[in-house]
């Protein structure tokens, strides 16, 4: 009589989201899991992870857009990569609804789930923002901002001085956090560089405004350092409005709480993020800010009770910050935490599969570093502040090494070298918005 096969089925691990935390979770699971110990599937609408700290440099043209993203399929060799959206999670029945771009939604049964769906831009119901502004969370947004700046210079060069040209050459950023200041400074740096190719335009024709509702910028650095950044940008022709709120952006007309008003064709919104709203379509517990509640072990918790077989990390989660540096006692939404949380989550998940105890997440910040355009930067660690050219090199060195995978690091460093040797690239390929326009215009059609 044949011996009956009593082997248990291979556990299925579903990773929802392919950003920092999701990518590193899947990558480390490949390293830690033995052959056939578990089957890993990662689901994300995009086939790549975006290294968001590089988005301001993509805007400025210092980094090629393709080099700021990391292919999931190329680097997750033992993971099933599914390009689709997870639109619902029924953890009580361990079922996720996966909705591909083409085809019908289907149910996916899992044994362990990891939710790393990241964050989206948080906006307020300010008139005109939804219609006129553009965020800075995706590589596509960074490309669009860059194309908009270059296109506006081309258009403005053909116009006489006046309101229409002023509108094209007025650039607005809303939000004075790290992302807002970095993209604001890089935009100013790009515009200053472009003027050498536009003899019709002068430095005074370009106007840059950053709007910040609080009384300071960059809360991650000391007040004297933030004031130095304001002075640095002011000397470069970029104005920062503190204690000022955007009241309206309808039709590109900027109305500020200070009473000031002007028009702009480019409005970049960086005033905060929020957990991916998709998590509301799950039965996982959320806090009052819409984040999945978690223990320091990165296990999902409902009050004090661990939700079995559910894990979370990154911007979508409320992970306690045991170092004491976190805002409100939780890890702030940044790459430093997301990367390290993803790595520990993979280790903890494998430990529980093998009957071992998970470890707590603990990370002290390594300081804050920001690039402010070529040759300008700032670094803060405790009371130590480094400013100017040295801090700019520190920014490039840190992030050049921090982007995942050596092939990406090499591409980034090589791009920086060639930009130094050959100067900044000023080409915009805005025709990608409607790539068939030329073909459609001249294509022959059957006669009626």
For each residue, the residues with C-beta under 8 A, 3 or more apart:
1:
2:
3:
4:
5:
6:
7:
8:
9:
10: 36 37 38 39
11: 37 38 39 111 112 353
12: 38 39 41 109 110 111 112
13: 29 38 39 40 41 110 111 112 113 114 349
14: 41 43 86 96 108 110 112 113 114
15: 18 22 25 26 40 41 42 43 79 114 116
16: 22 43 86 89 96 113 114 115 116 117
17: 21 22 42 43 44 115 116 117 118 276 314 316
18: 15 22 23 26 42 43 44 46 48 49 72 81
19: 22 23 44 49 50 116 117 118 314 315 338
20: 23 24 49 116 118 314 335 338 339 342
21: 17 24 25 116 118 313 314 315 338 339 341 342 345
22: 15 16 17 18 19 25 26 42 44 49 114 116 117 118 314 342
23: 18 19 20 26 27 42 49 70 72 75 76 342 404
24: 20 21 27 28 338 339 342 343 346 404
25: 15 21 22 28 29 114 116 313 342 343 345 346 349
26: 15 18 22 23 29 30 40 42 76 79 346
27: 23 24 30 31 75 76 346 404
28: 24 25 31 32 342 343 346 347
29: 13 25 26 32 33 38 40 79 346 349 350
30: 26 27 33 40 76 77 78 79
31: 27 28 346
32: 28 29 346 347 350
33: 29 30 37 38 40 350
34: 37
35:
36: 10
37: 10 11 33 34 350 353
38: 10 11 12 13 29 33 111 112 353
39: 10 11 12 13 80
40: 13 15 26 29 30 33 78 79 80
41: 12 13 14 15 79 80 81 82 108 110
42: 15 17 18 22 23 26 72 76 79 80 81 82
43: 14 15 16 17 18 82 83 84 85 86 96 98
44: 17 18 19 22 47 72 82 83
45: 83 84 85 101
46: 18 50 83
47: 44 71 72 73 81 83
48: 18 69 70 71 72 139
49: 18 19 20 22 23 69 70 72 404
50: 19 46 55 68 69 138 139
51: 54 68 69 70 335 399 402 403 404 408
52: 55 137 179 335
53: 56 335 399 402
54: 51 57 58 63 67 68 399 403 412
55: 50 52 58 59 68 136 137 139 141 142 179 183
56: 53 59 60 136 142 179 182 183 185 186 371
57: 54 60 62 63 68 186 371
58: 54 55 61 62 63 64 65 68 139 142 143 146
59: 55 56 136 142 145 146 149 183 186 187 190
60: 56 57 146 186 187 189 190 373 374 424
61: 58 146 190 419 424 425 426
62: 57 58 186 374 415 416 419 424
63: 54 57 58 67 68 412 415 416
64: 58 67 68 411 415
65: 58 68 69 139 142 143
66: 69
67: 54 63 64 408 411 412 415
68: 50 51 54 55 57 58 63 64 65 139 142 403 412
69: 48 49 50 51 65 66 139
70: 23 48 49 51 74 75 403 404 405 408
71: 47 48 74 75
72: 18 23 42 44 47 48 49 75 76 79 81
73: 47 76 81
74: 70 71
75: 23 27 70 71 72 404 405
76: 23 26 27 30 42 72 73 79 81
77: 30
78: 30 40
79: 15 26 29 30 40 41 42 72 76
80: 39 40 41 42
81: 18 41 42 47 72 73 76
82: 41 42 43 44 98 100
83: 43 44 45 46 47 100 101
84: 43 45 98 99 100 101
85: 43 45 98 99 100 278
86: 14 16 43 89 96 97 98 99 117 278
87: 97 98 99 105 278 281
88: 96 97 281 282
89: 16 86 95 96 97 113 115 281 282 283 284
90: 93 94 95 96 97 282 283
91: 94 113 282 283 284 307 309 310
92: 283
93: 90
94: 90 91 109 110 111 113 309
95: 89 90 107 108 109 110
96: 14 16 43 86 88 89 90 107 108 110 113
97: 86 87 88 89 90 105 106 107 108
98: 43 82 84 85 86 87 105 106 107 108
99: 84 85 86 87 105
100: 82 83 84 85 103 105
101: 45 83 84
102:
103: 100 106
104:
105: 87 97 98 99 100
106: 97 98 103
107: 95 96 97 98
108: 14 41 95 96 97 98
109: 12 94 95
110: 12 13 14 41 94 95 96 113
111: 11 12 13 38 94 309
112: 11 12 13 14 38 309 310 311 349 353
113: 13 14 16 89 91 94 96 110 309 310 311
114: 13 14 15 16 22 25 311 312 313 345 349
115: 16 17 89 279 282 284 292 300 310 311 312 316 317
116: 15 16 17 19 20 21 22 25 312 313 314 316 317 338 342
117: 16 17 19 22 86 275 276 278 279 314 316
118: 17 19 20 21 22 276 314 315 316
119: 137 273 274 275 276 314 315 316 333
120: 137 273 274 276 277
121: 135 136 137 269 270 272 273 274
122: 271 272 273 274
123: 126 129 130 133 269 271
124: 129 271
125:
126: 123 129 246 247 248 249
127: 247 248 249 250
128: 131 132 133 248 249 250 251 252 253
129: 123 124 126 132 133 174 246 249 267 269
130: 123 133
131: 128 250
132: 128 129 249 250 251 252 267
133: 123 128 129 130 174 249 267 268 269
134: 141 144 145 148 266 267 268 269
135: 121 138 141 268 269 270
136: 55 56 59 121 141 142 145 179 180 183 268 269 270
137: 52 55 119 120 121 141 273
138: 50 135 141 142
139: 48 50 55 58 65 68 69 142 143
140: 143 144
141: 55 134 135 136 137 138 144 145
142: 55 56 58 59 65 68 136 138 139 145 146
143: 58 65 139 140 146 147
144: 134 140 141 147 148
145: 59 134 136 141 142 148 149 183 187 266 268
146: 58 59 60 61 142 143 149 150 190 428
147: 143 144 150 151 428 429 430
148: 134 144 145 151 152 265 266
149: 59 145 146 152 153 171 187 190 191 194 266 428
150: 146 147 153 154 194 426 427 428 430
151: 147 148 154 155 428 430
152: 148 149 155 156 168 169 265 266
153: 149 150 156 157 168 169 191 194 198 201
154: 150 151 157 158
155: 151 152 158 159 168
156: 152 153 159 165 168 169 198 201 205
157: 153 154 198 200 201
158: 154 155
159: 155 156 162 164 165 168
160: 165
161: 165 205
162: 159 165 166
163: 166 167 263
164: 159 167 168
165: 156 159 160 161 162 168 169 205
166: 162 163 169 170 205 207 262 263
167: 163 164 170 252 263 264 265
168: 152 153 155 156 159 164 165 265
169: 152 153 156 165 166 191 201 205 206 207
170: 166 167 206 207 208 209 262 263 264 265 266
171: 149 187 191 206 207 208 209 264 266 268
172: 208 209 210 211 254 264 266 267 268
173: 180 183 184 187 208 209 210 211 267 268 270
174: 129 133 180 210 211 246 267 268 269 270 271
175: 179 180 210 211 212 269 270 271 272
176: 180 181 210 211 212 214 216 217 218 240 242
177: 180 181 217 218 219 270 271 272
178: 181 182 218 220 368 370
179: 52 55 56 136 175 182 183 270
180: 136 173 174 175 176 177 183 184 210 212 217 268 270 271
181: 176 177 178 184 185 210 217 218 229 233 370 372
182: 56 178 179 185 186 370 371 372
183: 55 56 59 136 145 173 179 180 186 187 268 270
184: 173 180 181 187 188 208 210 233 238 268
185: 56 181 182 188 189 233 236 238 371 372 373 376
186: 56 57 59 60 62 182 183 189 190 371 372 373
187: 59 60 145 149 171 173 183 184 190 191 208 268
188: 184 185 191 192 208 233 236 237 238 373
189: 60 185 186 192 193 236 372 373 374 376
190: 59 60 61 146 149 186 187 193 194 373 424
191: 149 153 169 171 187 188 194 195 206 208
192: 188 189 195 203 206 236 237
193: 189 190 196 424 426
194: 149 150 153 190 191 197 198 426
195: 191 192 198 201 202 203 206
196: 193
197: 194 426
198: 153 156 157 194 195 201
199:
200: 157
201: 153 156 157 169 195 198 205 206
202: 195 205
203: 192 195 206 237
204:
205: 156 161 165 166 169 201 202
206: 169 170 171 191 192 195 201 203 237
207: 166 169 170 171 239 262
208: 170 171 172 173 184 187 188 191 237 238 239
209: 170 171 172 173 238 239 240 241 254 262 264
210: 172 173 174 175 176 180 181 184 217 233 238 239 240 241
211: 172 173 174 175 176 241 244 245 246 256
212: 175 176 180 216 217 240 241 242 243 244
213: 243 244 245 271
214: 176 217 219 242 243
215: 242 243
216: 176 212 219 223 226 227 242
217: 176 177 180 181 210 212 214 226 229 230 240 242
218: 176 177 178 181 221 225 226 229 368 370
219: 177 214 216 226
220: 178 368 380
221: 218 225 226 229 368 370 378 380 385
222: 225 226 380 383 385
223: 216 226 227
224: 227 228 385
225: 218 221 222 228 229 378 380 385 387
226: 216 217 218 219 221 222 223 229 230
227: 216 223 224 230 231
228: 224 225 231 232 378 385 387
229: 181 217 218 221 225 226 232 233 370 372 378
230: 217 226 227 233 234 240
231: 227 228 234 235
232: 228 229 235 236 372 376 387
233: 181 184 185 188 210 229 230 236 238 239 240 372
234: 230 231 237 238 239 240
235: 231 232
236: 185 188 189 192 232 233 373
237: 188 192 203 206 208 234
238: 184 185 188 208 209 210 233 234
239: 207 208 209 210 233 234
240: 176 209 210 212 217 230 233 234
241: 209 210 211 212 244 256 258 260
242: 176 212 214 215 216 217
243: 212 213 214 215
244: 211 212 213 241 256 257 258
245: 211 213 256 257
246: 126 129 174 211 249 254 255 256 257
247: 126 127 255 256 257
248: 126 127 128 253 254 255
249: 126 127 128 129 132 133 246 252 253 254 255 267
250: 127 128 131 132 253
251: 128 132
252: 128 132 167 249 263 264 265 267
253: 128 248 249 250 261 262 263
254: 172 209 246 248 249 260 261 262 263 264 267
255: 246 247 248 249 261
256: 211 241 244 245 246 247 259 260 261
257: 244 245 246 247
258: 241 244
259: 256
260: 241 254 256
261: 253 254 255 256
262: 166 170 207 209 253 254
263: 163 166 167 170 252 253 254
264: 167 170 171 172 209 252 254 267
265: 148 152 167 168 170 252
266: 134 145 148 149 152 170 171 172
267: 129 132 133 134 172 173 174 249 252 254 264
268: 133 134 135 136 145 171 172 173 174 180 183 184 187
269: 121 123 129 133 134 135 136 174 175
270: 121 135 136 173 174 175 177 179 180 183
271: 122 123 124 174 175 177 180 213
272: 121 122 175 177
273: 119 120 121 122 137 315 333
274: 119 120 121 122 277 289 290
275: 117 119 279 286 289 290 291 292 315 316 317
276: 17 117 118 119 120 279 315 316
277: 120 274 280 290
278: 85 86 87 117 281 282
279: 115 117 275 276 282 284 286 290 291 292 316
280: 277 286 290
281: 87 88 89 278
282: 88 89 90 91 115 278 279
283: 89 90 91 92
284: 89 91 115 279 292 300 307 310 312
285: 292 293 300 301 302 303 307
286: 275 279 280 290 291 292 293
287: 290 291 293 318
288:
289: 274 275 318
290: 274 275 277 279 280 286 287
291: 275 279 286 287 316 317 318
292: 115 275 279 284 285 286 300 312 316 317 318
293: 285 286 287 300 301 302 317 318
294: 298 299 300 301 312 313 317 318 319 320
295: 298 299 301 306 320 360
296: 319 320 322 360 361 362
297: 348 358 359 360 361
298: 294 295 311 312 313 317 319 341 344 345 348 358 361
299: 294 295 306 307 310 311 348 358
300: 115 284 285 292 293 294 306 307 310 311 312
301: 285 293 294 295 304 305 306 307
302: 285 293 305 307
303: 285
304: 301
305: 301 302
306: 295 299 300 301
307: 91 284 285 299 300 301 302 310
308:
309: 91 94 111 112 113
310: 91 112 113 115 284 299 300 307
311: 112 113 114 115 298 299 300 345 348 349
312: 114 115 116 284 292 294 298 300 316 317 319
313: 21 25 114 116 294 298 317 319 338 341 342 345
314: 17 19 20 21 22 116 117 118 119 317 333 337 338 341 342
315: 19 21 118 119 273 275 276 333 338
316: 17 115 116 117 118 119 275 276 279 291 292 312
317: 115 116 275 291 292 293 294 298 312 313 314 341
318: 287 289 291 292 293 294 330
319: 294 296 298 312 313 330 331 337 341 361
320: 294 295 296 326 329 330 331
321: 324 325 326 329 330 331 332
322: 296 360 361 362
323: 326 362 363 364 365
324: 321
325: 321 364 365
326: 320 321 323 329 330 331 332
327: 330 332
328:
329: 320 321 326
330: 318 319 320 321 326 327
331: 319 320 321 326 337 341 361 363
332: 321 326 327 337
333: 119 273 314 315 337 338
334: 337 338
335: 20 51 52 53 338 339 402
336: 339 340 363 365 366
337: 314 319 331 332 333 334 340 341 363
338: 19 20 21 24 116 313 314 315 333 334 335 341 342
339: 20 21 24 335 336 342 343 402
340: 336 337 343 344 361 363
341: 21 298 313 314 317 319 331 337 338 344 345 361
342: 20 21 22 23 24 25 28 116 313 314 338 339 345 346
343: 24 25 28 339 340 346 347
344: 298 340 341 347 348 359 361
345: 21 25 114 298 311 313 341 342 348 349
346: 24 25 26 27 28 29 31 32 342 343 349 350
347: 28 32 343 344 350 351 359
348: 297 298 299 311 344 345 351 352 358 359
349: 13 25 29 112 114 311 345 346 352 353 358
350: 29 32 33 37 346 347 353 354
351: 347 348 354 356 357 358 359
352: 348 349 355 356 357 358
353: 11 37 38 112 349 350
354: 350 351
355: 352
356: 351 352
357: 351 352
358: 297 298 299 348 349 351 352
359: 297 344 347 348 351
360: 295 296 297 322
361: 296 297 298 319 322 331 340 341 344
362: 296 322 323
363: 323 331 336 337 340
364: 323 325
365: 323 325 336 368
366: 336 381
367: 379 380 381 382 384
368: 178 218 220 221 365 379 380 381
369: 377 378 379 380 391 394 395 398 399
370: 178 181 182 218 221 229 377 378 379 391 395
371: 56 57 182 185 186 376 377 392 395 396 399
372: 181 182 185 186 189 229 232 233 376 377 378 392
373: 60 185 186 188 189 190 236 376
374: 60 62 189 392 424
375: 388 389 392
376: 185 189 232 371 372 373 388 389 392
377: 369 370 371 372 386 387 388 389 390 391 392 393 394 395
378: 221 225 228 229 369 370 372 385 386 387 391
379: 367 368 369 370 384 385 386 387 391 394 395
380: 220 221 222 225 367 368 369 384 385 386
381: 366 367 368 384
382: 367
383: 222
384: 367 379 380 381
385: 221 222 224 225 228 378 379 380
386: 377 378 379 380 390 391 394
387: 225 228 232 377 378 379 390 391
388: 375 376 377 391 392
389: 375 376 377 392 393
390: 377 386 387 393 394
391: 369 370 377 378 379 386 387 388 394 395
392: 371 372 374 375 376 377 388 389 395 396
393: 377 389 390 396 397
394: 369 377 379 386 390 391 397 398
395: 369 370 371 377 379 391 392 398 399
396: 371 392 393 399 400 416
397: 393 394 400 401
398: 369 394 395 401 402
399: 51 53 54 369 371 395 396 402 403
400: 396 397 403 409 412 413 416
401: 397 398 409
402: 51 53 335 339 398 399
403: 51 54 68 70 399 400 408 409 412
404: 23 24 27 49 51 70 75 408
405: 70 75 408 409
406: 409 410
407: 410 411
408: 51 67 70 403 404 405 411 412
409: 400 401 403 405 406 412 413
410: 406 407 413 414
411: 64 67 407 408 414 415
412: 54 63 67 68 400 403 408 409 415 416
413: 400 409 410 416 417
414: 410 411 417 418
415: 62 63 64 67 411 412 418 419
416: 62 63 396 400 412 413 419 420
417: 413 414 420 421
418: 414 415 421 422
419: 61 62 415 416 422 423 424 425
420: 416 417
421: 417 418
422: 418 419
423: 419
424: 60 61 62 190 193 374 419
425: 61 419
426: 61 150 193 194 197
427: 150
428: 146 147 149 150 151
429: 147 432
430: 147 150 151 433
431: 434 435 437 438
432: 429 435
433: 430
434: 431 437
435: 431 432
436: 439 440
437: 431 434 440 441
438: 431 441 442
439: 436 442 443
440: 436 437 443
441: 437 438
442: 438 439
443: 439 440
444:
445:
446:
447:
448:
